[in-house]
Amino acid sequence: MISKRIGRVVVLSAATGGMLLAMAACQTNGTSNLRRPADMTARGDINRARSLTAQADDAYRKRQFEKADSLYRESLEIFPNQTGAWNNLGNVLMAQQNYVDAETAFQRAIELEPNRPEPYTSLGRLWLEADYAEESLQHFDEALALDPRWLPAIRGKSAALHKLARATPEYVDLLRTGILIESDAEWRRFFDRERSRVEQALAYDG
């Protein structure tokens, strides 16, 4: 659990090419204040919950993180079985540097729908942004096992492998897949540069 690994302020490094923000993990005593409601019950109005989730999504996109946090929690109190809402609540908590509760939210999303790659990717990003690149790989790999062309996991795993200075033929294949499906110009440049680095390293080792 991330609460066992982060017990002090960690100054995070800036990501390659400025694509990931430098963050600081908050100090924690290892406890979580995120409530985990029981499975879906009849209490409340599901339509109301979905409306709250939509409002929270909008606040999240606008980077109004405190507002989004409150709206997601209110929605999940009414209708707990919303995988996307749990995942996005985790993202909001990460933005607020609350890693412990963010991990709880992502794990809840996985419990609800273990065949969706999004929360595994989010967990990978959580570990990566906490400066544990090696640990992040497991979660990115879990997402890619579900969908080998899941672009957010390809991005995350590539950022982790770059940080670890890894060079393997399998990584070259991953980068080639990324180049084929990536539409963002900055990420395409990153994949191109990284592929050149890895191929040169493999040629040198060979």
Secondary structure, 3 states (H helix, E strand, C coil): CHHHHCCCCEECCCCHHHCCCCCEECCCCCCCCCCCCCCCCCCCCHHHHHHHHHHHHHHHHCCCHHHHHHHHHHHHHHCCCCHHHHHHHHHHHHHCCCHHHHHHHHHHHHHHCCCCHHHHHHHHHHHHHCCCHHHHHHHHHHHHHHCCCCHHHHHHHHHHHHHCCCCCHHHHHHHHHHHHHCCCHHHHHHHHHHHHHHHHHHHHHC
